[in-house]
Amino acid sequence: MQFLISRLNLSWLSGFFLTFAVAAATPSAPTLSLAGDWQIRLDPKLIGISQNWLAPEAQFDQILSLPGTTDQAGLGIPLQTHPDLSKSGLAGLVRKHSFIGPAWYRRSIDIPDTWRGKRVTLFLERVLWESQVWIDGKEIGKQNSLSTPHIFELPLDTSCGQHQLVIRVDNRMQFETGRSHAYIEDTQSIWNGIIGKIELRSSPITWIDSIRVEPNPCVASAEVHIGNLSGKSGEGMLVGELTNGKHHQKISRSVKWDTTGGVISLKLEPEKGDAPWSEFHPNLCKLSLTLQSKETGNHTKEVTFGFRKITTNGPSLELNDIPLFLRGTHEGASFPLTGYPPMDVEGWRRLFKILKEWGLNHMRFHSYCPPEACFTAADEEGIYLQAELPLWVGDLGKKGDDKRTQWVSDEAKKIMANYGNHPSLILFSLGNELHGEYQFLQNFLRELKISDTRRLYTMTSNRLWVFDGPAGSGEIDGPTIADDFLVERAFRKDGKIEGMRGQSFFSELPNTSVDFQNILGRASRPLITHEIGQWTTFPNLAEISKYTGVLRPINLEAIRDDLTRNGLIDQVHDFSKASGKFSAELYKQEIELALRSKTLAGYQMLDLHDYPGQGTAHVGLLDSFWDSKQIVEPSYFREVCAPVVPLARMAKRVYTNDEEFVATVEFVNHSENTISSVHPVWEITTKESGVIARGTLPTLNLTLGACIPAGTISIALAKVTKATLATLRITAPEANASNSWSLWIIPAKSPPEPKSVVVTDSISHAKKLLKHAGKVLYCPNQTSILKRQDTAFLPAFWSPVYFTNQSGTMGLLIQSQHPALAEFPTSDHSDWQWWSILSPSPGAVVLDQVDLKQRPIVQVIDSFSRNQKLALVFEARVGEGHLIVCAADLTNKGISDPMCLQLRSSLVRYLALESAPNISSLSEKDLDSLFRDDPARPASSGVEWLKDLEPPPPQK
């Protein structure tokens, strides 16, 4: 939506103000939309009240359209910053127009005659942060919430006809919430405006104020709250209907209320045989009630809900008495076009359909609560939600913190009152990584649980940061806690971290057998793993043109400009694709790691889509707009995110052909039913030979749960005589389940190396040979590389901008069809067969200072905060000689790792070819700028870190 702004000469309007027509509505309608043009005046100097901007003659010389924000209207301070490859320049997106402070909004309203004697309220669906309202210069109230609508009740004596409405919105920080995603520039911007519904609402002066539904089918009921402004006690009838599929429950009750109102409890009757609400059956009901009063008239209110019961059973979550496993992703209020979350159902429905397409059933909202439309869409699509208070802070509840804690308590109550009927809201957390005043948080949690039992609660997402809690809190033998469930990434034991993310396991020999069940056994409640993954991909700069809204991708522009300066801009698509494919595989295997941990209650990824804030954290398989990056198809990911998944426990991923391949097969069944008579089949295929083995597993019944044994696969590999990438696939048609894994099979005996090629770790030896047209494979050790960059098998965690104590590289870009790799099975990106070559690696060779025309055979994708040309393997003509440099330990003739041996063999046999390749040349001077022949020096001596944003991390 485009928002029209015009500067007006309003001097002629002295003593008057602009009048705007109310959106079309029938005179007797219970709501009147106030969407449309409003006058606005920014108040950066806080002079509006002292200068009486409430007066009709006060000049408001600009117009904007509401719902909307000052950012969307182009108001505020225009962006002056230029792209800069610095920590601040790469922090995230920036607002094209920024304004923090009070903004005054004014328009006229026309209360229809049919509303005479009615209760009239002003409804502002979402405001950041404080709103203050005046009618005809008379203040009617002030509201303060980041999560729920601001609702103002007009005085009963407000006459019908025209009035001046003024709203002052102050988006300055009202209370310290830390880095809450409800109020931070890293995610949604700190916008000023009013979004969602803006309307006047009318009702009789005795009305149905709220309906609170208890959805548990066993004790289903509705608590109806009657409001009363008549000043008199009264009585009447409460009539209505519960629509539950084809079932209709008629309701008719005589009711009474006192001068302040009343509360009526109704028993609800679920239709027997209808499935309760779940991801498999998002069955919704509608309860419509009318309060009939002869004195004040009738008032109707409707609520939509779903019958369901959420409980815990030991380490399990249970929904409707069936074990529930959450397959989730994070959402951090990141919406680059608007700077705020969608306020319409279709906007959220699109995201939830994408989640389901990728196999997920859950979304966690990081330190914020989404709007009504989100819950409505999740109800309809069958998505489980975890909302949070807008908190990412420490010391909540400390001495003297009464005002803030009262605001936090009120915010929680408002969230439950406004969104509590939605069946999708099954989990609630007090915030993200809260780390203060443990006892206060526990007491607060207990009070919240008592006040609303319709969902499960936890004290904080990632309680590892709660340093002031008693030892063992949250653990099986620890002190009693109020939490219903835990969201954790690790436990501390004897001062050490026991992690439950891939980063804690993928540094080991690649396998599919490990799990974290032993660590998980310490949990005293059902546990969901916190923000798993966080595998950085190289930013997709093609999306720069998509930023047509309020935020500018100045971070991506800085990366683009730096790549252009460094001559790497033509590789950016390849960097994104290769790092993305590696990330997809890591996410897949991390999810399998979770699935193999028998008592886990679910996982929350970070993230299915990119997160453009907090250090340009492009950690998703989808971009910041939830669009595909064309990395992998959803079907690939859905194999491991489906309700039913076959798993194969393998001790390793690389085998020699004199070994026997053994895999233990198991299933997880997180559907809603036992699946009988399942006939799993398996096959191992290669691109060259097709099927090399296949078989069936014993017929079994898949009960609900994880670690369901399904048999063993065991085959000899002797028939594979060439280094080969193979694929193991297991399918179970009756369960609509399949899964696959890559394997590498390598000949046990390498052929003799050609005598014409020399392998050395000495650059002086290499130069001597090259002078005489020698063919040399040079494998420098770490201290021999003058211009080097630390690298690793795993890509950067979260963001190399924020976490600089890591190498920051993002995997490999490989010329897989290069003849030097003809005997080394690889695709164009990192995969598990490179683990032994890179664990550890002497480091990547920085080629920025030499003029090597062609790209490295194996290029290391550098951090986007440095953008160096890095090589793991490259070749050059030196004099009449042919040189290949490989920054891996391949010189030791005693190496036993199959992939290291195979890479060495492939490179050596390529060098031995008679035909001279057409490649770029390097001089001895170039070699001297890259390497030195002094392996005895300490690793830290002479190592140059180029273009790093902070001092290098300590060498390990």
Helices and strands as residue ranges (DSSP letters): G 11-13, E 31-33, E 36-42, E 62-66, E 68-69, H 70-73, E 77-78, E 94-95, E 97-98, E 102-111, G 113-115, E 119-127, E 130-135, E 138-144, E 150-153, E 161-170, E 193-203, E 206-214, G 217-219, E 221-228, E 234-244, E 247-257, E 261-267, E 285-292, E 299-305, E 310-313, E 316-319, E 322-324, E 326-331, H 345-357, E 362-365, H 372-381, E 384-388, H 402-419, E 425-429, H 438-451, E 456-458, G 463-465, E 486-488, E 490-493, E 496-499, G 502-504, H 517-520, E 527-533, G 541-546, E 551-552, H 554-565, G 569-571, H 572-595, E 602-606, H 634-641, E 644-649, E 654-656, E 660-669, E 675-678, E 681-686, E 690-696, E 700-702, E 705-716, E 724-732, G 733-735, E 737-746, E 757-760, H 763-771, E 775-778, G 782-784, E 788-789, E 812-814, G 819-821, G 832-834, H 835-838, E 844-846, E 858-860, E 870-878, E 881-886, H 898-911, H 924-930
